[in-house]
Amino acid sequence: MHCSTLAQLLLFPLNSMTKVGHIYLIDDDESMRISLSRMLRELGYLVEDYASATLFLEKSVPVSPAVILLDMQMPDMTGLDLQERLLKFGRKTPIIFVSGQSHPHQIVQGLKKGAVDFLFKPFNLEELLKAVADAIDFDSRQLKRVSLDVEAKKDYESLTPREREVCGWLVKGLLNKDIAVKLGTTDATIKVHKARVMDKMHADSVQNLVKKFLESDLENHPLTSYPQG
């Protein structure tokens, strides 16, 4: 246990301000784990602490927004090994590595695989809290993006095949009269289809429709038969 870090934990001014976020703390150093868990809980975070990566894999349940505070060097499974496992499981909770000693290649490897930060023991607590807040904010935005994608795909799947065709041409920038020529129908018919597309996709403008289509990668949706020409 690093004495300077322990001293900071004991002296750090606590407040009753409630934080929104879940922290998974994984560290085989019991004194560090207990002290850090106490401080973070006092600050209002929901904290689950684990003495090993194996216990974390066995018992933790994914929630969001959250962050994983992960010790790099542990006897049963290293932080990098756990990160690799989580990537294979598709679990995208942001990771902050905490380490007393790590080689440069370990740091680079961890960051390349998506870790959001890397702190060395003994660490500055203000630096840790900022890293935690930033990571939870990142996960909140990540969760919002996933929710938006789910809703956009659900809306897209509610379109009829003809409406999806019209949607595809609108995204490509064609006007109603041009889409009518492409589909061999009338301008009035396309106007009706366009209105239904905009309503079902909850888009208040073509620009908004294009943004939703591209951000949610609807071009690669299984139901998309992207218009040619």
Backbone as numpy.savetxt, mean C-alpha at the origin, in Angstrom:
# Nx Ny Nz CAx CAy CAz Cx Cy Cz
21.08 -4.69 24.33 20.23 -3.50 24.33 21.11 -2.26 24.33
20.84 -1.31 23.48 21.62 -0.08 23.43 21.12 0.87 24.51
22.04 1.28 25.42 21.64 2.09 26.58 21.06 3.43 26.17
21.64 4.06 25.14 21.14 5.38 24.74 19.72 5.29 24.23
19.40 4.22 23.50 18.04 4.05 23.01 17.08 3.78 24.16
17.49 2.94 25.10 16.66 2.65 26.26 16.38 3.91 27.06
17.40 4.75 27.22 17.22 6.00 27.96 16.21 6.90 27.27
16.29 6.96 25.95 15.33 7.77 25.19 13.91 7.23 25.37
13.77 5.92 25.37 12.46 5.31 25.53 11.86 5.66 26.89
12.70 5.66 27.93 12.22 5.92 29.27 11.90 7.40 29.49
12.63 8.27 28.81 12.47 9.70 29.03 11.59 10.38 27.99
11.25 9.67 26.93 10.51 10.31 25.84 9.16 10.81 26.34
8.84 12.09 26.11 7.57 12.63 26.58 6.38 12.00 25.87
5.47 11.42 26.62 4.32 10.76 26.04 3.14 11.72 26.03
2.23 11.52 25.11 1.03 12.34 25.08 -0.16 11.46 24.79
-1.35 12.00 24.94 -2.57 11.22 24.78 -3.13 11.29 23.37
-2.38 11.90 22.47 -2.86 12.05 21.10 -2.97 10.67 20.44
-4.15 10.35 19.97 -4.39 9.04 19.38 -3.84 8.97 17.96
-3.06 7.96 17.69 -2.53 7.74 16.34 -3.41 6.72 15.63
-3.50 6.85 14.35 -4.25 5.88 13.57 -3.24 5.00 12.85
-3.16 3.75 13.25 -2.21 2.87 12.59 -1.84 1.68 13.45
-1.42 0.64 12.78 -1.08 -0.63 13.42 0.41 -0.86 13.21
1.10 -1.26 14.26 2.54 -1.51 14.16 2.83 -2.96 14.55
3.51 -3.67 13.66 4.03 -5.00 13.96 5.51 -4.82 14.31
5.86 -5.11 15.55 7.25 -4.97 16.00 7.86 -6.36 16.13
8.91 -6.59 15.36 9.55 -7.91 15.35 11.02 -7.74 15.72
11.38 -8.20 16.93 12.75 -8.02 17.43 13.01 -9.08 18.49
14.14 -9.76 18.40 14.45 -10.80 19.38 15.04 -10.23 20.66
15.34 -8.92 20.68 15.83 -8.26 21.89 14.63 -7.91 22.77
14.44 -8.69 23.83 13.24 -8.55 24.65 13.11 -7.18 25.30
14.21 -6.65 25.86 14.13 -5.35 26.54 13.78 -4.24 25.55
14.36 -4.27 24.38 14.03 -3.29 23.34 12.58 -3.43 22.92
12.15 -4.66 22.73 10.79 -4.91 22.26 9.75 -4.41 23.28
9.97 -4.70 24.55 9.03 -4.28 25.59 8.99 -2.76 25.72
10.17 -2.14 25.76 10.24 -0.69 25.93 9.64 0.05 24.75
9.98 -0.39 23.56 9.49 0.29 22.35 7.99 0.08 22.19
7.52 -1.12 22.50 6.08 -1.40 22.42 5.31 -0.49 23.38
5.84 -0.35 24.59 5.18 0.50 25.59 5.07 1.93 25.09
6.17 2.46 24.58 6.16 3.85 24.13 5.18 4.07 22.98
5.19 3.16 22.03 4.32 3.31 20.86 2.85 3.17 21.25
2.55 2.28 22.19 1.17 2.14 22.66 0.72 3.40 23.41
1.63 3.96 24.21 1.31 5.18 24.94 1.00 6.33 23.97
1.63 6.30 22.82 1.39 7.32 21.81 0.12 7.07 21.02
-0.53 5.94 21.29 -1.82 5.67 20.66 -1.81 4.68 19.53
-0.63 4.12 19.21 -0.58 3.13 18.14 -1.05 1.77 18.66
-1.60 0.96 17.77 -1.92 -0.43 18.10 -0.68 -1.24 17.77
-0.13 -1.90 18.77 1.16 -2.59 18.59 1.03 -4.08 18.86
1.54 -4.88 17.93 1.70 -6.32 18.14 3.20 -6.58 18.11
3.72 -7.19 19.16 5.16 -7.45 19.17 5.43 -8.95 19.12
6.47 -9.30 18.38 6.85 -10.70 18.18 8.36 -10.86 18.41
8.72 -11.96 19.06 10.12 -12.22 19.36 10.87 -12.81 18.18
10.13 -13.24 17.15 10.78 -13.83 15.99 9.92 -13.67 14.75
10.56 -13.79 13.61 9.84 -13.71 12.33 8.89 -14.89 12.18
9.30 -16.03 12.71 8.47 -17.24 12.63 7.15 -17.04 13.36
7.21 -16.48 14.58 5.99 -16.21 15.34 5.09 -15.22 14.61
5.71 -14.23 13.99 4.94 -13.24 13.22 4.18 -13.92 12.09
4.85 -14.79 11.36 4.21 -15.49 10.24 3.08 -16.40 10.73
3.27 -17.00 11.89 2.28 -17.94 12.42 1.04 -17.24 12.97
1.23 -16.07 13.60 0.14 -15.49 14.38 -0.43 -14.17 13.87
0.31 -13.43 13.06 -0.18 -12.11 12.68 -1.27 -12.18 11.63
-2.18 -11.23 11.69 -3.25 -11.10 10.72 -3.07 -9.75 10.01
-3.06 -9.73 8.68 -2.84 -8.47 7.96 -3.96 -7.46 8.23
-3.57 -6.25 8.61 -4.50 -5.13 8.72 -3.86 -3.92 8.05
-4.65 -2.89 7.83 -4.14 -1.69 7.20 -4.94 -0.49 7.68
-4.30 0.69 7.86 -2.89 0.99 7.57 -1.98 0.45 8.67
-0.80 0.03 8.27 0.13 -0.57 9.22 1.56 -0.42 8.73
2.49 -0.76 9.62 3.91 -0.79 9.28 4.55 -1.94 10.05
5.57 -2.53 9.47 6.34 -3.58 10.15 7.69 -3.00 10.55
7.96 -2.93 11.86 9.28 -2.55 12.37 10.05 -3.85 12.54
11.04 -4.05 11.71 11.66 -5.37 11.59 13.16 -5.34 11.86
13.57 -6.10 12.85 15.00 -6.24 13.14 15.65 -7.03 12.00
16.76 -6.54 11.53 17.41 -7.19 10.38 18.07 -8.51 10.77
18.72 -8.55 11.94 19.48 -9.72 12.32 18.79 -10.48 13.45
18.18 -11.61 13.11 17.54 -12.46 14.11 17.96 -13.90 13.87
18.04 -14.72 14.93 18.58 -16.07 14.79 17.76 -17.03 13.94
16.42 -16.99 14.05 15.63 -18.01 13.36 15.40 -17.68 11.88
15.23 -16.40 11.59 14.98 -15.97 10.22 15.35 -14.49 10.13
16.19 -14.13 9.18 16.62 -12.74 9.09 15.48 -11.85 8.58
15.66 -10.56 8.75 14.67 -9.63 8.25 14.49 -9.72 6.75
15.59 -9.90 6.03 15.51 -10.04 4.57 14.75 -11.30 4.17
14.97 -12.38 4.93 14.25 -13.63 4.64 12.74 -13.44 4.83
12.37 -12.74 5.91 10.95 -12.49 6.16 10.38 -11.59 5.06
11.12 -10.58 4.68 10.66 -9.69 3.61 10.39 -10.49 2.33
11.28 -11.42 2.04 11.12 -12.27 0.85 9.86 -13.12 0.95
9.60 -13.67 2.13 8.39 -14.49 2.34 7.13 -13.65 2.12
7.12 -12.44 2.69 5.95 -11.58 2.58 5.69 -11.18 1.13
6.76 -10.94 0.38 6.60 -10.61 -1.04 5.95 -11.77 -1.79
6.37 -13.00 -1.47 5.79 -14.17 -2.12 4.32 -14.34 -1.76
3.95 -13.94 -0.52 2.55 -14.04 -0.08 1.70 -12.90 -0.64
2.35 -11.89 -1.22 1.62 -10.73 -1.73 1.22 -9.75 -0.64
1.87 -9.84 0.50 1.57 -8.94 1.62 2.41 -7.66 1.47
1.74 -6.53 1.34 2.43 -5.30 0.97 2.59 -4.29 2.11
2.45 -4.74 3.34 2.64 -3.85 4.48 4.05 -3.26 4.43
4.19 -1.92 4.48 5.53 -1.33 4.41 6.42 -1.76 5.56
7.71 -1.90 5.26 8.68 -2.38 6.24 9.71 -1.29 6.55
9.98 -1.10 7.84 11.12 -0.28 8.28 12.10 -1.24 8.95
13.28 -1.38 8.37 14.30 -2.24 8.98 15.00 -1.49 10.10
15.22 -2.21 11.22 15.98 -1.67 12.35 17.12 -2.63 12.62
18.34 -2.09 12.70 19.48 -3.01 12.83 20.63 -2.39 13.62
21.30 -3.24 14.39 22.49 -2.81 15.11 23.72 -2.94 14.23
23.68 -3.87 13.31 24.79 -4.08 12.40 24.28 -4.74 11.12
24.56 -4.09 10.01 24.15 -4.64 8.72 25.17 -4.25 7.66
25.38 -5.15 6.73 26.29 -4.86 5.64 25.57 -4.01 4.60
26.33 -3.17 3.90 25.72 -2.30 2.88 24.85 -3.06 1.88
25.28 -4.28 1.49 24.50 -5.01 0.49 23.14 -5.44 1.04
23.07 -5.66 2.38 21.79 -6.01 3.00 20.83 -4.82 2.95
21.37 -3.63 3.22 20.56 -2.41 3.18 20.03 -2.18 1.78
20.92 -2.28 0.81 20.53 -2.07 -0.59 19.47 -3.09 -1.01
19.70 -4.35 -0.65 18.76 -5.41 -1.02 17.38 -5.17 -0.41
17.36 -4.77 0.88 16.09 -4.51 1.56 15.33 -3.37 0.92
16.03 -2.29 0.59 15.38 -1.13 -0.01 14.92 -1.43 -1.43
15.72 -2.18 -2.16 15.33 -2.54 -3.53 14.05 -3.38 -3.55
13.86 -4.17 -2.51 12.67 -5.03 -2.45 11.47 -4.33 -1.81
11.61 -3.03 -1.56 10.44 -2.27 -1.15 10.41 -1.73 0.27
11.45 -1.97 1.07 11.47 -1.39 2.41 11.41 0.13 2.30
10.66 0.78 3.20 10.50 2.22 3.10 11.57 3.00 3.86
12.26 2.33 4.80 13.31 3.02 5.55 14.22 2.02 6.23
15.37 2.52 6.71 16.35 1.67 7.37 16.97 2.48 8.50
16.80 2.03 9.74 17.32 2.76 10.90 18.34 1.90 11.64
19.38 2.55 12.14 20.40 1.85 12.89 20.25 2.06 14.39
20.42 0.99 15.15 20.45 1.09 16.61 21.84 1.59 17.02
21.96 2.46 18.02 20.85 3.13 18.71 20.28 4.24 17.82
18.96 4.26 17.66 18.34 5.22 16.76 17.77 6.40 17.53
17.56 7.48 16.81 16.91 8.66 17.37 15.41 8.44 17.32
14.73 8.62 18.44 13.31 8.30 18.51 12.45 9.20 17.63
12.84 10.46 17.53 12.08 11.35 16.65 12.18 10.87 15.20
13.35 10.38 14.84 13.55 9.84 13.50 12.69 8.59 13.29
12.63 7.75 14.33 11.81 6.54 14.25 10.34 6.90 14.10
9.84 7.83 14.91 8.43 8.19 14.87 8.05 8.82 13.54
8.96 9.59 12.97 8.68 10.17 11.66 8.61 9.08 10.60
9.55 8.12 10.68 9.55 7.02 9.73 8.27 6.19 9.85
7.82 5.95 11.09 6.59 5.20 11.32 5.39 5.94 10.75
5.30 7.25 11.04 4.18 8.06 10.54 4.16 8.08 9.02
5.34 8.23 8.42 5.42 8.27 6.95 5.00 6.93 6.34
5.43 5.84 6.97 5.11 4.50 6.46 3.61 4.22 6.56
3.00 4.62 7.67 1.56 4.40 7.84 0.77 5.26 6.86
1.25 6.48 6.62 0.61 7.35 5.62 0.71 6.71 4.24
1.88 6.15 3.94 2.08 5.46 2.66 1.12 4.29 2.52
0.95 3.51 3.61 0.06 2.36 3.55 -1.40 2.79 3.42
-1.73 3.92 4.04 -3.10 4.46 3.90 -3.40 4.80 2.45
-2.42 5.44 1.80 -2.60 5.80 0.39 -2.63 4.55 -0.49
-1.81 3.56 -0.10 -1.78 2.30 -0.83 -3.13 1.58 -0.72
-3.71 1.60 0.49 -5.02 0.99 0.72 -6.11 1.71 -0.07
-6.04 3.04 -0.07 -7.03 3.83 -0.81 -6.95 3.51 -2.29
-5.72 3.37 -2.82 -5.54 3.05 -4.23 -6.15 1.69 -4.57
-5.93 0.71 -3.69 -6.50 -0.62 -3.90 -8.02 -0.55 -3.88
-8.58 0.22 -2.94 -10.04 0.36 -2.85 -10.60 1.01 -4.10
-9.92 2.04 -4.60 -10.36 2.72 -5.82 -10.31 1.77 -7.01
-9.26 0.95 -7.07 -9.13 -0.01 -8.18 -10.25 -1.04 -8.14
-10.57 -1.52 -6.95 -11.65 -2.51 -6.81 -12.97 -1.91 -7.28
-13.25 -0.67 -6.86 -14.49 -0.02 -7.25 -14.54 0.23 -8.75
-13.41 0.68 -9.32 -13.37 0.96 -10.76 -13.60 -0.32 -11.57
-13.00 -1.42 -11.14 -13.18 -2.68 -11.85 -14.61 -3.19 -11.72
-15.20 -2.99 -10.54 -16.59 -3.39 -10.34 -17.50 -2.57 -11.25
-17.26 -1.27 -11.34 -18.05 -0.40 -12.21 -17.89 -0.82 -13.68
-16.63 -1.10 -14.06 -16.34 -1.47 -15.44 -17.04 -2.76 -15.83
-17.08 -3.70 -14.89 -17.71 -5.00 -15.15 -19.23 -4.88 -15.27
-19.78 -3.76 -14.80 -21.23 -3.55 -14.91 -21.63 -3.04 -16.31
-20.65 -2.64 -17.11 -20.93 -2.15 -18.46 -21.30 -3.32 -19.38
-22.14 -3.03 -20.35 -22.43 -4.04 -21.39 -21.26 -4.09 -22.35
-21.14 -5.15 -23.15 -20.05 -5.21 -24.14 -20.00 -3.98 -25.04
-21.15 -3.48 -25.50 -21.16 -2.31 -26.36 -20.71 -1.06 -25.60
-21.13 -0.97 -24.34 -20.70 0.17 -23.52 -19.19 0.15 -23.28
-18.62 -1.06 -23.14 -17.17 -1.14 -22.97 -16.46 -0.71 -24.25
-17.04 -1.04 -25.40 -16.47 -0.57 -26.66 -16.46 0.95 -26.72
-17.61 1.54 -26.39 -17.72 3.00 -26.40 -16.74 3.61 -25.40
-16.63 3.00 -24.22 -15.70 3.46 -23.20 -14.27 3.46 -23.75
-13.90 2.38 -24.44 -12.56 2.28 -25.00 -12.26 3.39 -26.00
-13.23 3.70 -26.86 -13.04 4.77 -27.85 -13.00 6.14 -27.19
-13.81 6.34 -26.15 -13.77 7.60 -25.42 -12.40 7.83 -24.79
-11.85 6.76 -24.23 -10.52 6.85 -23.62 -9.46 7.18 -24.67
-9.68 6.71 -25.89 -8.73 7.00 -26.97 -8.90 8.41 -27.53
-9.94 9.12 -27.04 -10.09 10.52 -27.43 -11.04 10.80 -28.57
-11.82 9.80 -28.99 -12.74 10.02 -30.11 -14.01 10.75 -29.67
-14.57 11.54 -30.59 -15.83 12.21 -30.36 -16.98 11.27 -30.67
-18.19 11.64 -30.20 -19.37 10.79 -30.42 -19.55 10.43 -31.89
-19.46 11.42 -32.77 -19.70 11.18 -34.19 -18.67 10.22 -34.79
-17.43 10.31 -34.30 -16.38 9.41 -34.79 -16.60 7.98 -34.29
-17.04 7.85 -33.04 -17.32 6.52 -32.48 -18.50 5.90 -33.24
-19.49 6.72 -33.60 -20.65 6.23 -34.36 -20.20 5.63 -35.69
-19.26 6.28 -36.34 -18.74 5.76 -37.62 -18.00 4.44 -37.38
-17.18 4.40 -36.34 -16.41 3.19 -36.03 -17.32 1.99 -35.76
-18.44 2.26 -35.07 -19.32 1.17 -34.66 -20.52 0.97 -35.59
-20.59 1.79 -36.64 -21.66 1.64 -37.62 -23.03 1.94 -37.07
-23.12 2.99 -36.27 -24.41 3.36 -35.69 -24.57 4.87 -35.77
-25.55 5.41 -35.05 -25.82 6.85 -35.13 -25.22 7.61 -33.97
-25.05 8.91 -34.19 -24.53 9.79 -33.15 -25.44 9.77 -31.92
-26.74 9.74 -32.14 -27.71 9.73 -31.03 -27.56 8.47 -30.18
-27.33 7.34 -30.84 -27.15 6.07 -30.11 -25.90 6.11 -29.25
-24.82 6.67 -29.80 -23.57 6.78 -29.05 -23.74 7.69 -27.85
-24.53 8.75 -28.02 -24.77 9.66 -26.90 -25.43 8.91 -25.74
-26.37 8.03 -26.07 -27.04 7.23 -25.03 -26.04 6.30 -24.35
-25.23 5.61 -25.16 -24.22 4.70 -24.59 -23.22 5.47 -23.73
-22.78 6.63 -24.20 -21.82 7.43 -23.46 -22.39 7.84 -22.10
-23.65 8.27 -22.10 -24.29 8.68 -20.84 -24.33 7.53 -19.84
-24.61 6.32 -20.35 -24.65 5.15 -19.46 -23.25 4.80 -18.95
-22.26 4.93 -19.83 -20.88 4.67 -19.43 -20.46 5.63 -18.32
-20.72 6.91 -18.51 -20.32 7.92 -17.53 -21.04 7.70 -16.19
-22.31 7.31 -16.26 -23.08 7.07 -15.05 -22.57 5.84 -14.30
-22.39 4.73 -15.01 -21.95 3.48 -14.37 -20.52 3.58 -13.84
-19.68 4.35 -14.54 -18.28 4.50 -14.12 -18.11 5.63 -13.10
-19.20 6.28 -12.74 -19.15 7.39 -11.79 -18.11 8.43 -12.19
-18.13 8.79 -13.47 -17.21 9.79 -14.01 -18.00 11.02 -14.41
-17.57 12.18 -13.92 -18.30 13.40 -14.24 -17.75 14.12 -15.46
-16.70 13.56 -16.06 -16.14 14.12 -17.29 -15.34 13.03 -17.99
-15.08 13.25 -19.29 -14.27 12.28 -20.03 -12.87 12.22 -19.45
-12.36 13.37 -19.02 -11.01 13.41 -18.42 -10.96 12.51 -17.18
-12.02 12.57 -16.38 -12.09 11.74 -15.18 -12.20 10.27 -15.54
-12.93 9.97 -16.60 -13.07 8.60 -17.08 -11.72 8.05 -17.52
-10.97 8.85 -18.28 -9.64 8.44 -18.75 -8.71 8.19 -17.57
-8.74 9.10 -16.59 -7.89 8.97 -15.40 -8.19 7.67 -14.67
-9.47 7.39 -14.46 -9.87 6.17 -13.76 -9.47 4.93 -14.56
-9.67 4.98 -15.87 -9.36 3.86 -16.75 -7.86 3.52 -16.70
-7.03 4.55 -16.76 -5.57 4.34 -16.79 -5.03 3.97 -15.41
-5.47 4.67 -14.37 -4.94 4.41 -13.03 -5.31 3.03 -12.51
-6.48 2.53 -12.92 -6.91 1.20 -12.47 -6.56 0.11 -13.48
-5.77 0.49 -14.49 -5.27 -0.47 -15.48 -6.39 -1.28 -16.12
-7.48 -0.61 -16.48 -8.61 -1.31 -17.08 -8.31 -1.76 -18.51
-7.29 -1.20 -19.09 -6.87 -1.63 -20.43 -6.52 -3.11 -20.44
-6.00 -3.59 -19.30 -5.60 -5.00 -19.20 -6.63 -5.85 -18.47
-7.83 -5.32 -18.28 -8.90 -6.10 -17.67 -9.32 -7.22 -18.63
-9.61 -8.41 -18.10 -9.99 -9.55 -18.97 -11.17 -9.26 -19.89
-12.06 -8.36 -19.51 -13.23 -8.07 -20.34 -12.95 -7.03 -21.42
-11.77 -6.43 -21.37 -11.46 -5.39 -22.34 -11.02 -5.98 -23.67
-11.72 -5.58 -24.71 -11.31 -5.89 -26.07 -10.97 -4.54 -26.68
-9.71 -4.16 -26.52 -9.33 -2.77 -26.82 -9.53 -2.46 -28.29
-10.24 -1.35 -28.60 -10.53 -1.00 -29.99 -9.28 -0.75 -30.80
-9.32 -1.19 -32.02 -8.19 -1.00 -32.93 -8.53 0.09 -33.94
-7.49 0.70 -34.48 -7.71 1.69 -35.52 -7.48 3.08 -35.02
